[in-house]
Amino acid sequence: MKNETILIIGAAGNNGQATLAALQNIVDANTHVRAAVRNESRGQQLRADYPGIETVVVDLDQPATLITAFAGVTKVFMIPGNVENRAQHAKAAIDAAAAAGTVNQFVLYSVVGAEWEAILFARQFREAEKYLEASGLPWTHLRTIWFQENFVNWAAGIKQGAFYFGVREGRFAPLNVQDIGAIAARILTTPGHERKAYNITGPELLSGYDMAAIFSRVTGRHVDYVSPQATATYESLIQDGWPEWQAKGVLELFEVFASNQAAVVSPDGEALLGRPLTRFEEFVQQSRSTFI
C-alpha cells in the first residue's frame, strides 16, 4: 500500500480495537491509521494502546464534525454503533466520504442476513448498505454474526451452573471478534473487494447444549443449558439496562437462531484470512477466568 489513510469509525468498540490491533501488525510506513472516537478521553486511551495512530473526535449526530475526520482519507471502515438510528449515522459517514472526494474504498460493518430485511437489526444495516451501494463509492459489506465475546454477559449464570440462552434447539456459528478485526484489516489492505458482500460466521455450528458442554469442560463444573421463554429473556435484558428497541431486536434474532434460519457456516472468513477461524472452545479457554 502507498500513501493510504485509513479511517476507522467506531474505533473504540471491540470490533474497532480488534481492527486497530490487526492493522498495526500489517501496515507499513506509507499507511496512516486514523481512529474516530466520541470524545478526547477515548482518543487518549486508544493512542496509549495503539501507538502511532491518530485520533479525531466526531459526533455522528452532527455531520459537520466529519469534515475534518475525512480529510485525505482513502479507505474507511464504518462500524455503526448500538443505537437505534445507526442507519442514519452510516448515511452521514457515507455522505462525508463522498464529499471528501478521496475515498476509494468504503467497508461497512453489517450483519449476516441483512439482505433479507426480515428482522429489525437486518433492516437497520440493510438500509445503510443500500445507501452505500447507491452512493457511487466503491463498497464492501462485512456481514457478521453473534460474537463469542457476547457470552461474557452470561458469565454470572454460568458460574452458578446454568447457561440461560433462549434459542431452544437451534444451532448457529458464533464468531470471534479478533477474527473480525483481522478480516477487516485484510480487506482494507488488499485489493479485489469492491462490490462484494462477505458473510462471516464462526467455524462450527453449535447448539445451546453444545456450548453448555464446552463451558462444563473448560470450567470443570457442570453447566446446564436452559432455554428461557422469550418473555423471561426480554425481562432479563431490560433489567440489565438494554433499551427496549434493542431487547426486542435480540428476541427477533434469537428466534432466527432457534428456528435454524442462521444454521450455516460461511467459508468467506477462512478464505480471506487463509487460516481457520477461532473455535468457540478456544475462546472459552482463553477467557476461562471470566466463567469460573
Backbone as a ProteinNet text record, in pm:
[ID]
protein_1_A
[PRIMARY]
MKNETILIIGAAGNNGQATLAALQNIVDANTHVRAAVRNESRGQQLRADYPGIETVVVDLDQPATLITAFAGVTKVFMIPGNVENRAQHAKAAIDAAAAAGTVNQFVLYSVVGAEWEAILFARQFREAEKYLEASGLPWTHLRTIWFQENFVNWAAGIKQGAFYFGVREGRFAPLNVQDIGAIAARILTTPGHERKAYNITGPELLSGYDMAAIFSRVTGRHVDYVSPQATATYESLIQDGWPEWQAKGVLELFEVFASNQAAVVSPDGEALLGRPLTRFEEFVQQSRSTFI
[TERTIARY]
83.2	0	86.7	43.5	121	33.9	84.5	20.6	-129.3	-163.1	-303.1	-333.2	-455	-506.1	-634.6	-633.2	-746.6	-818.6	-947.3	-1029.4	-1118	-1109.7	-1195.7	-1297.6	-1425.1	-1533.1	-1596.9	-1597.4	-1637	-1514.7	-1402.9	-1273.9	-1260.5	-1334.6	-1316.2	-1390.9	-1481.9	-1553.8	-1469.3	-1525.2	-1449	-1404.2	-1493.9	-1456.6	-1354.3	-1371.8	-1276.6	-1137.8	-1129.7	-998.2	-933.3	-1014.6	-958.4	-900.8	-966.5	-916.7	-789.4	-785.6	-663.9	-545.5	-568.5	-461	-410.3	-502.3	-461	-387	-434.2	-367.2	-225.5	-205.4	-71.2	30.4	-17.2	73.4	103.8	28.9	47.3	74.3	41.4	61.3	207.1	246.1	382.7	382.2	499.3	514.4	435.3	391.2	315	165.7	125.8	-15.5	-40.4	-134.1	-170.1	-306.7	-317.4	-443.2	-501.9	-627.2	-698.1	-820.9	-836.6	-947	-1044.3	-1170.5	-1274.4	-1336.9	-1344.8	-1397.6	-1497.6	-1574.8	-1679.2	-1625.3	-1512.8	-1458.7	-1307.9	-1243.9	-1097.7	-1043.4	-1115	-1063.7	-1052.3	-1149.3	-1139.9	-1021.2	-999.6	-886.7	-754	-740	-616.1	-588	-692.4	-673.8	-633.4	-695	-659.6	-515.9	-474.1	-336	-235.3	-272.6	-184.1	-176.9	-290.3	-295.8	-243	-255.4	-214.8	-126.7	-1.4	89.3	100.1	103.9	120.4	-7.4	-122.4	-247.1	-279.4	-361.4	-416.8	-561.4	-609.1	-749.6	-816.2	-944.9	-1023.9	-1160.5	-1210.5	-1339.8	-1450.1	-1550.4	-1664.3	-1794.2	-1898.5	-2033.2	-2120.1	-2160.2	-2234.4	-2373.7	-2418.9	-2542.9	-2518.9	-2392.6	-2352.9	-2260.5	-2316.7	-2235	-2121.9	-2133.9	-2026.4	-1895.8	-1903.4	-1781	-1703.4	-1764.2	-1697.3	-1603.3	-1616.1	-1536.5	-1387.8	-1345	-1203.1	-1161.3	-1247.6	-1214.2	-1181.3	-1248.1	-1231.1	-1123.3	-1053.5	-951.2	-842.3	-827.5	-723.1	-746.3	-862.6	-889.7	-908.1	-845.2	-859.5	-942.5	-943.9	-1019.3	-1093.3	-1213.4	-1297.1	-1349.3	-1347.5	-1421.4	-1519.1	-1648.2	-1753.9	-1821.6	-1817.6	-1884.1	-1997	-2119.1	-2228.9	-2247.4	-2279.5	-2291.7	-2423	-2433	-2554.6	-2656.5	-2702.8	-2802.6	-2914.5	-3032.3	-3147.9	-3136.4	-3068	-3054.6	-2921.5	-2870.9	-2740.1	-2739.1	-2851.1	-2854.8	-2831.4	-2888.9	-2868.2	-2722.5	-2660.6	-2518.9	-2434.6	-2466.1	-2391.7	-2410.8	-2532.1	-2558.1	-2476.4	-2464.4	-2384.8	-2239.1	-2186.1	-2046.9	-2029.7	-2126.4	-2119.3	-2122.4	-2209.3	-2214.7	-2080.8	-2021.5	-1893.1	-1783.6	-1786.8	-1687.6	-1701.7	-1824.4	-1846.1	-1801.6	-1830.2	-1792.4	-1641.5	-1570.9	-1425.2	-1356.7	-1408.2	-1353.3	-1225.3	-1179.8	-1054.4	-1072.9	-1192.6	-1217	-1231.6	-1147.1	-1154.2	-1198.2	-1235.9	-1291.4	-1367.9	-1493.3	-1574.9	-1624.5	-1572	-1610.9	-1713.6	-1830.8	-1938.6	-1960.2	-1948.4	-1981.6	-2131.6	-2172.8	-2314.3	-2339.5	-2453.4	-2489.9	-2529.5	-2498.1	-2540.2	-2692.6	-2742.6	-2886.6	-2945.1	-2860.8	-2911.8	-2996	-2955.9	-3025.1	-3170.7	-3206.5	-3345	-3434.8	-3375.4	-3451.1	-3567	-3544.6	-3652.5	-3671.3	-3567.1	-3576.2	-3520	-3541.2	-3502.8	-3356	-3266.4	-3124.1	-3088.2	-3144.8	-3118.4	-3166.7	-3284.6	-3338.3	-3252	-3204.7	-3120	-2992.2	-2925.2	-2798.9	-2820.5	-2927.5	-2951.9	-2984.3	-3053.1	-3077.4	-2946.2	-2848.7	-2716.6	-2645.6	-2654.8	-2592.1	-2644.9	-2776	-2835.4	-2795.1	-2786.2	-2742.6	-2598.9	-2513.7	-2375.3	-2366.2	-2443	-2440.5	-2482	-2572.4	-2621.5	-2533.4	-2432.2	-2351.9	-2250.2	-2217.6	-2110.7	-1973.8	-1964	-1836	-1810.7	-1684	-1652.3	-1683.2	-1771.3	-1821.7	-1787.1	-1781.5	-1769	-1853.7	-1935.8	-2014.5	-1948.1	-1919.6	-1861.9	-1972.1	-2039	-2155.9	-2114.5	-2147.7	-2103.4	-2223.4	-2193.2	-2296.9	-2264	-2345.2	-2330.9	-2188.3	-2134	-1994.8	-1979.8	-1870.1	-1835	-1819.4	-1762.1	-1738.1	-1866.8	-1979.2	-2105.6	-2138.6	-2088.9	-2125	-2060	-1969.7	-1919.1	-2035.4	-2138.6	-2254.5	-2339	-2312.7	-2384.1	-2300.5	-2189	-2095.3	-2156	-2241.8	-2296.6	-2374	-2458.1	-2533	-2444.2	-2344.9	-2253.5	-2177.4	-2139.3	-2070.1	-2158.7	-2289.1	-2384.4	-2430.5	-2373.5	-2403	-2515.5	-2556.8	-2666	-2635.7	-2651.1	-2632.4	-2771.1	-2820.2	-2954.3	-2945.1	-2993.7	-2982.2	-3101.3	-3190.8	-3321	-3327.5	-3254.3	-3258.3	-3306.8	-3368.9	-3427.7	-3325.7	-3362.6	-3274.7	-3189.1	-3200.2	-3134.5	-2983.2	-2921.9	-2775.9	-2734	-2619.9	-2559.2	-2409.3	-2335.6	-2189.1	-2133	-2120	-2069.7	-1927.6	-1901.4	-1781.3	-1694.5	-1563.3	-1468.9	-1437	-1440.4	-1418	-1277.4	-1177.8	-1041.8	-1032	-1108.9	-1112.8	-1176.8	-1281.7	-1344.2	-1242.4	-1166.9	-1066.4	-961.9	-916.2	-815.8	-871.9	-998.6	-1061.7	-1079.3	-1125.2	-1140.8	-1007.4	-902.8	-770.6	-724.6	-753.5	-715.7	-790	-918.5	-996.7	-945	-904.9	-859.1	-719.1	-645.6	-505.7	-473.9	-575.7	-554.5	-658.7	-628.6	-722.8	-827.9	-926.9	-1021.4	-1148.3	-1184.2	-1301.7	-1418.7	-1406.2	-1510.4	-1638	-1750.9	-1883.6	-1902.5	-1848.9	-1863.9	-1925.3	-2006.6	-2063.6	-2012.3	-1936.3	-1880	-1965.5	-2002.1	-2072.8	-1970.9	-1954.5	-1852.3	-1921.3	-1906.2	-1956.5	-1839.6	-1868	-1768.7	-1751.1	-1658.2	-1623.5	-1707.2	-1805.1	-1878.2	-2017.8	-2113.2	-2249.3	-2260.4	-2318.1	-2331.4	-2472.4	-2523.1	-2649.4	-2619.5	-2723.9	-2705.7	-2649.7	-2692	-2639	-2490	-2449.4	-2307.9	-2224.8	-2274.8	-2198.9	-2193.8	-2303.7	-2302.4	-2201.1	-2190.1	-2092.1	-1950.1	-1927.8	-1795	-1765.2	-1862.6	-1842.5	-1812.5	-1879.8	-1856.8	-1714.1	-1669.2	-1533.6	-1426.9	-1443.2	-1338.2	-1334.5	-1450.9	-1453.4	-1437	-1459.4	-1452.3	-1572.2	-1678.8	-1800.4	-1918.3	-2009.4	-2121.6	-2208.3	-2236.5	-2321.2	-2438.2	-2559.4	-2680.2	-2720.9	-2775.8	-2833.8	-2981.3	-3023.1	-3163	-3206.4	-3314.5	-3368.1	-3493.1	-3481.5	-3596.9	-3701.5	-3822	-3924.8	-3883.7	-3936.1	-3899.7	-3931.9	-4042.7	-4077.8	-3975.2	-3922.3	-3820.5	-3690.8	-3654.5	-3534.9	-3550.6	-3665.5	-3690.6	-3680.5	-3743.8	-3740.6	-3598.7	-3521.6	-3382.6	-3300	-3317.4	-3242.5	-3278.2	-3406.2	-3449	-3391.2	-3393.7	-3337.5	-3188	-3120.9	-2977.6	-2945.8	-3049.5	-3027	-3032.5	-3072.2	-3083.1	-3201.9	-3188	-3303.5	-3410	-3533.6	-3644.9	-3630.5	-3591.1	-3580.5	-3478.4	-3366.6	-3260.6	-3298.8	-3365.2	-3411.7	-3508.9	-3598.5	-3691.8	-3616.9	-3514.5	-3433.9	-3361.1	-3312.4	-3244.8	-3341.9	-3465.4	-3564.7	-3588.2	-3596.6	-3611.5	-3491.9	-3372.4	-3251	-3248	-3284.6	-3286.4	-3384.5	-3495.1	-3590.5	-3531.5	-3452.1	-3380.3	-3288.9	-3215.7	-3127.6	-3208.8	-3315.6	-3395.1	-3458	-3493.8	-3558.7	-3459.3	-3330.5	-3222.8	-3216.3	-3265.2	-3251.9	-3109.1	-3028	-2888.3	-2793.7	-2843.2	-2761.9	-2674.2	-2575.2	-2485	-2345.4	-2245.2	-2106	-2056	-2023.2	-1975.3	-1825.3	-1777.9	-1634.2	-1560.7	-1632.5	-1570.9	-1457.1	-1476.3	-1373.5	-1243.8	-1253.5	-1133	-1064.7	-1143.2	-1084.5	-1010.6	-1064.2	-999.8	-871.3	-871.2	-754.6	-653.3	-698.7	-608.3	-576.1	-664.2	-647.1	-783.8	-794.5	-922	-956.7	-1084.9	-1127.6	-1133.6	-1142.7	-1134.9	-1257.8	-1234	-1343.8	-1391.4	-1516.2	-1576.2	-1500.5	-1456.7	-1385.5	-1252.1	-1188.1	-1065	-1094.1	-1203.1	-1240	-1267.5	-1341.9	-1375	-1248.3	-1157.7	-1030.4	-954.4	-950	-878.2	-942.8	-1074.8	-1149.6	-1192.6	-1126.7	-1171.3	-1192.9	-1105.1	-1117.1	-1248.2	-1306.8	-1433.3	-1548.9	-1537.9	-1650.4	-1640.4	-1533.9	-1518.1	-1534.4
-119.8	0	124.9	228.5	350.7	469.5	549.2	675.2	659.8	566	543.3	605.3	656.9	697.8	621.3	536.8	452.2	512.4	538.2	591.4	480.3	458.2	361.8	440.1	426.1	492	388.1	418.4	318.6	248.4	319.5	258.3	215.8	277.2	246.8	122.1	71.2	-50.2	-174.6	-289.6	-414.2	-443.9	-427.7	-454.1	-353.5	-227.8	-126.1	-150.9	-186.1	-209.6	-336	-437.8	-557.6	-524.3	-433	-390.8	-309.6	-218.3	-139.8	-231.1	-330.3	-422.4	-498.7	-544	-618.5	-529.2	-406.1	-314.6	-283.7	-270.9	-240.1	-346.2	-467.5	-577.5	-588.8	-515.5	-537.2	-411.4	-292.4	-173.6	-128.6	-55.5	-3.8	146.4	206.9	348.5	439.5	385.9	466.5	467.3	397	388.1	456.2	548	623.1	574.8	547.1	499.9	608.3	643.3	746.6	682.8	704.1	644.5	753.2	737.6	832.4	785.9	877.7	846.1	953.4	923.7	1017.1	1129.7	1108.5	1214.3	1197	1300.7	1301.6	1201.4	1174.2	1076.9	938.5	903.9	776.7	780.6	895.1	908.8	890.5	949.2	935.3	789.3	716.1	575.1	494.6	522.9	449.6	478.3	603.3	636.8	567.8	550.7	479.6	331.7	275.1	131.8	96.2	189.6	163.3	277.9	278.2	387.8	406	531.6	561.4	598.9	568.4	607.5	752.9	810.9	944.1	925.4	1013.5	1007.7	1140.3	1133	1251.8	1234.4	1338.8	1333.7	1367.4	1279.8	1305.4	1280.1	1346.6	1324.5	1292	1167.3	1126.2	1187.9	1247.4	1324.3	1467.4	1502.8	1634.9	1614.1	1591.8	1554.8	1651.2	1776.8	1872.4	1831.7	1755	1713.2	1609.6	1555.1	1453.3	1512.1	1640.7	1700.9	1684.9	1721.1	1707.9	1561.5	1475.2	1333.1	1272.3	1319	1259.7	1326.9	1424.9	1495	1398.2	1379.7	1294.6	1145.9	1105.6	963.5	889.8	773.1	689.7	564.5	515.6	394.9	415.6	358	374.8	239	218	106.9	168.3	155.8	213.3	103.9	117.9	24.1	101.3	91.8	164.7	120	213.8	183.1	115.3	72.4	7.5	112.8	187	291.6	269.6	316.4	289.5	357.8	472.1	544.5	517.1	394.6	364.9	375.3	350.3	367.1	513.8	605.2	747	786.2	728.9	754.4	707.2	588.5	537.3	628.2	675.6	764.1	892.7	947.6	1068.7	1044	927.9	895.1	872.6	809.3	784.8	917.1	1008.4	1140.3	1212.3	1204.7	1271.3	1209.7	1077	1010.4	1052.7	1060.6	1102.9	1246.9	1332.7	1473.3	1492.6	1405.8	1419.7	1404.8	1316.7	1300.9	1221.5	1165.7	1090.8	943.4	906.5	770.7	674.1	571.6	469.3	333.3	326.4	203.4	237.6	191.4	210.4	73.6	26	-103.3	-77.1	-138	-118.3	-244.6	-232.6	-342.3	-364.7	-490.8	-522.7	-657.8	-719.6	-845.6	-948	-1073.6	-1183.7	-1182.8	-1194	-1192.8	-1055.2	-952.6	-816.7	-805.1	-877.6	-864.6	-908	-989.4	-1036.7	-937.1	-848.6	-744.4	-803.3	-921.9	-994.6	-952.6	-900.1	-858.8	-717.7	-657.2	-517.8	-492.5	-572.1	-547.4	-556.7	-653.2	-667.8	-545.7	-496.4	-379.8	-256.5	-239.4	-123.7	-126.2	-240.7	-248.7	-248.2	-311.2	-312.2	-173	-92.2	46.6	118.9	97	157.2	98.8	-33.4	-97.5	-39.6	-27.2	21.4	166	245.1	384.1	389.3	303.7	298.3	252.2	150.9	99.3	206.6	294.9	399.7	523.7	526.4	648.4	672.2	567.5	578.4	545	523.7	485.7	336.5	296	152	92.7	-5.8	-54.2	-200.7	-234.6	-373.1	-387.7	-491.5	-518.7	-632.9	-608	-709.5	-752.6	-861.3	-907.4	-1012.2	-987.1	-1073.6	-1131.6	-1225.9	-1291.3	-1270.9	-1325.7	-1313.5	-1345.8	-1261	-1276.5	-1378.8	-1449.6	-1534.7	-1450.2	-1332.3	-1245.2	-1199.7	-1204.2	-1165.4	-1252.2	-1375.9	-1466.7	-1430.6	-1334.5	-1281.4	-1227.6	-1174	-1120.3	-1229.5	-1355	-1467.6	-1536.3	-1473.6	-1538.3	-1564.3	-1473.6	-1490.3	-1621.2	-1650	-1775.1	-1895.8	-1885.6	-1997.1	-2030.4	-1928.2	-1951.4	-2026.3	-2011.1	-2079.2	-2214	-2250.6	-2382	-2386.4	-2269.3	-2268	-2166.8	-2211.7	-2125.7	-2095.3	-1975.8	-1935.1	-1863.1	-1927.9	-1869.1	-1918.3	-1827.3	-1866.5	-1896.1	-1997.9	-2034.9	-2179.2	-2234.8	-2369.1	-2471.4	-2542.3	-2645.7	-2592.7	-2462.9	-2407.4	-2408.3	-2405.1	-2400.9	-2282.1	-2225.3	-2117.8	-2120.2	-2031.5	-2036.6	-1906.2	-1895.4	-1771.6	-1739.8	-1610.5	-1558.5	-1482.6	-1497.6	-1431.5	-1290	-1192.9	-1053.3	-1031.1	-1100.2	-1081.8	-1126.5	-1228.1	-1270	-1162.7	-1097.7	-989.7	-879.4	-841.4	-737.6	-775.3	-899.9	-945.7	-945.8	-984.2	-985.9	-843.4	-753.7	-614.7	-555.7	-582.5	-531.8	-588.3	-715.7	-776.3	-709.8	-686.9	-622.8	-481.4	-411.5	-273.4	-261.9	-369.8	-362	-450.5	-510.2	-592.2	-554.2	-573.9	-534.3	-641.6	-603.6	-700.5	-719.5	-623.7	-641.9	-551.5	-477.9	-383.3	-456.7	-400.9	-450	-596.2	-628.8	-763.9	-757.9	-857	-872.7	-1004.1	-995.8	-1114.8	-1152.3	-1279.2	-1331.6	-1401.9	-1350.6	-1403.3	-1468.2	-1598.4	-1671.7	-1739.1	-1795.4	-1880.3	-2009.3	-2094.7	-2213.5	-2336.6	-2330	-2451.2	-2415.3	-2501.3	-2485.5	-2543.4	-2465.6	-2508.5	-2481.7	-2573.4	-2552.6	-2501.1	-2461.2	-2423.5	-2537.7	-2659.2	-2776.5	-2794.1	-2772.8	-2784.3	-2682.8	-2559.8	-2455.5	-2481.6	-2529.7	-2563.2	-2673.2	-2770.6	-2877.6	-2822.6	-2724.1	-2662	-2585.2	-2508.6	-2438.9	-2538.3	-2653	-2755.4	-2808.3	-2840.8	-2896.2	-2796.8	-2673.9	-2575.2	-2531.9	-2515.2	-2468.6	-2581.7	-2706.1	-2818	-2826.5	-2753.4	-2754.4	-2776.3	-2865.1	-2894.4	-2769.9	-2741.9	-2628.6	-2681.5	-2657.1	-2697.4	-2590.2	-2635.6	-2542	-2524.7	-2397.5	-2364.9	-2263.4	-2293.8	-2200.8	-2134.9	-2013.6	-1947.9	-1909.3	-1885.4	-1827.4	-1686.3	-1640.6	-1508.4	-1397.8	-1410.5	-1306.8	-1296.5	-1409.9	-1408.8	-1346.6	-1379.5	-1320	-1169.1	-1125.5	-981.9	-910.4	-964.1	-901.4	-895.1	-1000.9	-1002.9	-895.8	-881.6	-780.3	-640.6	-615.1	-483.7	-455.4	-555.2	-537.6	-509.7	-564.9	-541.8	-409.9	-331.6	-198.3	-186	-292.5	-282.4	-193	-105.7	-27.2	-118.2	-73.9	-157.6	-201.1	-107.8	-142.8	-253.4	-246.5	-344.7	-479.5	-477	-602	-673.7	-600.1	-660.6	-714.4	-640.8	-688.3	-817.6	-829.5	-952.5	-1070.1	-1047.6	-1155.4	-1203	-1110.9	-1148.5	-1230.2	-1186.2	-1257.6	-1397.8	-1408.9	-1540	-1634	-1580.8	-1664.6	-1712.2	-1628.8	-1672.2	-1789.4	-1777.7	-1886.7	-2010.9	-1990.3	-2102.2	-2182.1	-2114.7	-2180.5	-2224.7	-2217.2	-2263.3	-2188.1	-2064.9	-1982.8	-1934.1	-1940.1	-1898.4	-2017	-2137.3	-2258.2	-2282.1	-2196.6	-2206.2	-2164.3	-2229.2	-2188.9	-2135.8	-2007.8	-1945.5	-1968.6	-1993.8	-2009.7	-1877.4	-1765.7	-1638.3	-1596.4	-1609.8	-1565	-1641.2	-1771.6	-1853.8	-1825.2	-1803.4	-1773.1	-1639.5	-1542.2	-1410.7	-1414.7	-1491.1	-1493.2	-1601	-1704.4	-1814.1	-1900.6	-1902.4	-1987.1	-2015.6	-2119.4	-2145.4	-2033.3	-2009.3	-1911	-1975.1	-1890	-1933.6	-2015	-2134.1	-2217.6	-2167.7	-2197.5	-2147.6	-2197.2	-2321.3	-2373.7	-2302.5	-2260	-2181.3	-2051	-1985	-1859.9	-1881.8	-1985	-2009.9	-2042.2	-2118	-2145.4	-2015.9	-1928.4	-1801.2	-1711.9	-1726.9	-1639.9	-1716.5	-1825.5	-1917	-1843.9	-1750.3	-1683.5	-1606.4	-1568.1	-1495.3	-1584.2	-1715	-1805.9	-1896	-1881.3	-1968.4	-1888
0	0	0	-72.4	-81.5	-42.8	52.7	89.6	113.1	197.2	232.3	368.3	381.5	511.4	536.1	638.6	672.3	792.8	776.6	885	940.7	1071.8	1140.2	1220.3	1184.4	1257.9	1349.4	1479.7	1578.9	1633.2	1634.5	1666.3	1810.7	1901.7	2044	2088.6	2007.1	2041.1	2020.5	2054.3	2044.8	1902.9	1806	1666.9	1616.2	1654.7	1613.1	1667.2	1795.9	1855.6	1799.2	1768.8	1706.6	1569.5	1498.4	1366.6	1380.9	1477.7	1501	1533.2	1618.3	1656.2	1534.9	1450.6	1331.4	1232.6	1216	1123	1168.7	1298.7	1347.9	1307.5	1289.5	1256.1	1107.2	1022.9	879	797.3	848.5	765.9	770.1	664.7	658	682.9	665.8	698.4	604.8	493.2	398.4	428.6	532.3	567.5	701.8	701.4	821.1	868.5	997	1053.8	1143.8	1116.2	1192	1256.8	1384.7	1459.5	1502.6	1462.8	1503	1634.1	1729.8	1862.4	1903.9	2010.7	2054.4	2141.5	2209.6	2295	2308.9	2356.1	2361.5	2462.5	2569.7	2665.9	2601.4	2516.9	2444.4	2349.8	2288.5	2197.5	2268.1	2385.7	2461.9	2494	2533.6	2566.6	2444.4	2330.6	2208.9	2166.9	2177.5	2138.9	2230.2	2357.1	2450	2415.7	2376.2	2347.6	2209.7	2114.8	1975.8	1927.7	1970.7	1936.2	1784.5	1744.9	1602.5	1531.8	1594.6	1529.6	1561.6	1477.7	1502.7	1548.3	1633.9	1671.7	1637.6	1609.8	1579.1	1643.2	1704.4	1771.4	1672	1664	1575.9	1652.9	1608.1	1660.2	1538.9	1526.3	1408.5	1401.4	1510.3	1506.3	1458.7	1442.9	1392.2	1272.2	1153.3	1036.4	1004.5	1044.5	1016.1	1082.8	1192.6	1262.2	1181.5	1076.9	996.6	892.3	864.7	757.5	784.8	904.1	940.3	942.5	991.6	1002.3	867.4	761.2	629.2	543.8	597.6	519.6	474.4	343.7	288.6	302.9	349.2	373.5	240.7	231.2	111.5	136.6	259.7	292.3	424.6	433.2	552	597	727.8	787.5	884.8	854	935.2	1016	1148.9	1239.6	1308.1	1257	1321.3	1465.9	1552.9	1694.2	1729	1853.5	1902.9	1943.4	1844	1864.5	1763.7	1798.8	1713.9	1578.2	1571.7	1446.1	1376.3	1389	1331	1178.8	1114.1	968.9	931.8	1009.7	982.5	1007	1108.7	1133.4	1014.9	964.5	849.2	728.3	707.8	593.8	604.9	725.8	745.6	708.6	749	715.8	565.9	502.9	358.4	283.2	325.4	261.7	276.7	394.7	417.9	332	316.8	232.2	87.2	40.2	-98.8	-118.8	-20.8	-32	-27.4	45.4	56.4	-77.8	-162.2	-296	-305.1	-192.7	-191.8	-157.4	-114.6	-65.1	-181.8	-184.1	-289.7	-238	-109.8	-54.1	72.8	79	198.2	241.7	354.7	410	519.2	505.2	601.5	682.4	812.9	903.5	898.4	887.4	876.9	943	912.5	975.7	870.3	899	812.3	801.9	680.2	657.8	635.6	629.7	611	484.7	380.2	252.1	257.4	357.7	367.9	440.7	520.4	591.6	673.1	730.4	797.7	942.5	1006	1146.4	1158.7	1274	1294	1263	1322.5	1301.6	1153.3	1083.7	941.1	863.7	896.4	826	849.9	973	1002.5	918	917	844.4	692.7	646.8	503	451.3	531.9	492.9	466.9	555	537.1	415.1	397.1	280.9	150.6	139.1	15.2	-12.8	92	74.5	23.3	78.7	33.4	-112.1	-147.1	-283.8	-384.5	-343.1	-433.6	-433.5	-346.9	-329.1	-439.6	-512.8	-612.1	-556.9	-426.1	-365.8	-386.9	-403.6	-405.2	-267.7	-263.9	-136.1	-112.2	16.2	61.6	187.2	192.5	313	390.3	516.4	604.5	701.7	667.1	743	845.4	970.7	1080.6	1154.7	1242.6	1322.7	1470.7	1557.8	1704	1748.5	1835.4	1878.6	1991.1	1988.3	2102.1	2228.4	2213.3	2328.5	2396.5	2324.7	2386.9	2508.2	2508.2	2615.8	2748.7	2747.9	2874.8	2958	2890.1	2960.9	3026.2	2994.1	3052.3	3161.9	3200	3292	3429.7	3476.9	3612.6	3624	3525.4	3528	3512.9	3424.9	3401.3	3530.3	3603	3730.6	3830	3814.3	3902.5	3845.8	3728.8	3673.1	3572.3	3518.1	3420.3	3310.1	3186.9	3070.3	3013.9	3044.2	3002.9	2868.3	2763.7	2629.8	2547.4	2513.8	2462.1	2314.1	2269.5	2127.1	2107.8	2207.1	2202.6	2148.1	2041.6	1985.4	1870.3	1843.1	1724.7	1733	1615	1604.9	1518.9	1553	1472.7	1498.6	1433.3	1439.5	1495.7	1629.2	1688.9	1643.5	1632.9	1566.8	1665.7	1652.3	1741.2	1692.2	1781.3	1745.1	1690.3	1745.5	1693.5	1547.8	1512.1	1371.5	1285	1336.5	1260.3	1233.3	1335.3	1317.4	1215.2	1219.8	1123.5	982.3	967.4	835.3	783.3	869	827	782.8	858.9	822.6	688.8	664.7	536.4	420.9	439.1	333.3	305.6	410.8	396.4	336.4	333.5	288.7	168.9	109.6	-10	-114.5	-243	-348.3	-375.2	-454.9	-507.8	-428.1	-343.2	-257.1	-295.6	-403.3	-440.1	-481.1	-435.7	-470.4	-428.8	-311.7	-258.6	-118.3	-87.7	45.4	102.2	210.5	274.2	395.1	402.6	518.9	608.5	728.6	819	938.4	949.3	1065.2	1135.4	1251.6	1315.3	1237.7	1280.5	1202.1	1229.3	1322.2	1360.2	1407.2	1371.3	1420.9	1560.8	1650.9	1789.8	1839.7	1917.9	1988.2	2128.6	2199.7	2339.3	2421.6	2390.4	2461.4	2433.9	2308.3	2273.5	2351.4	2358.6	2427.3	2577.1	2634.7	2777.3	2806.6	2715.2	2733.2	2728.5	2642.3	2634.9	2763.7	2810.6	2938.4	3050.7	3049.3	3152.5	3144.7	3023.1	3007.3	3050.6	3008.5	3033.2	3179.4	3239.6	3378.6	3478.5	3434.2	3526.1	3618.1	3584.3	3664.6	3571	3607.3	3518.7	3497.1	3369.3	3331.4	3250.2	3297.2	3225.9	3125.2	3012.7	2916.2	2947.4	2957.5	2982.6	2878	2806.3	2706.3	2762.3	2814	2875	2770.1	2816	2731	2689.8	2575.7	2524.6	2624.5	2695.1	2791.9	2903.2	2946.7	3052.1	3000.9	2877.6	2819	2807.2	2760.5	2744	2878.9	2979.8	3112.1	3167.3	3142.6	3189.5	3119.9	2989.6	2915	2962.7	2982.9	3029.8	3167.9	3255.6	3389.8	3385	3283.9	3269.3	3201.3	3166.9	3112.8	2962.1	2892.7	2747.7	2712.6	2612.6	2568.9	2506.9	2512.4	2468.8	2323.2	2234.8	2093.1	2071.2	2146.4	2128	2187.9	2302.5	2363.5	2270.2	2208.6	2113.4	1991.1	1948.7	1836.6	1868.5	1991.4	2033.8	2032.2	2076.7	2073.5	1930.4	1835.8	1695.3	1648.4	1686.5	1646.9	1706.8	1834.3	1898	1828.3	1779.8	1707.7	1574.8	1510.6	1390	1422.8	1533.4	1574.8	1611.7	1687.8	1738.2	1624.7	1516.1	1402.4	1296	1329.3	1240.6	1108.3	1107.1	986.5	966.1	1072.5	1062.7	1079.7	1055.9	1075	952.8	936.5	821.7	865.5	808.6	827.2	693.6	690.6	568.2	552.6	429.6	407.4	389	387.6	348	440.1	572.1	665.2	650.6	644.8	629.8	497.3	391.8	261.2	264.1	334	340.9	422.5	532	620.3	583.6	511.2	479.6	599.2	695.8	815.2	873.9	957.2	1024.4	1122.4	1140	1238.4	1377.7	1477.5	1616.6	1656.3	1707.8	1755.4	1891.4	1922.6	2046.2	2169	2167	2283.5	2304.3	2195.1	2208.6	2282	2241.7	2308.3	2456	2490.2	2630.7	2710.2	2649.5	2716.7	2743.7	2643	2658.6	2763.6	2781.9	2874.2	2999.4	3027.5	3134.6	3267.6	3301.8	3431.2	3443.7	3330.5	3332.7	3375.1	3348.4	3367.1	3489.8	3568.6	3685.7	3816.4
[MASK]
++++++++++++++++++++++++++++++++++++++++++++++++++++++++++++++++++++++++++++++++++++++++++++++++++++++++++++++++++++++++++++++++++++++++++++++++++++++++++++++++++++++++++++++++++++++++++++++++++++++++++++++++++++++++++++++++++++++++++++++++++++++++++++++++++++++++++++++++++++++++++++++++++++

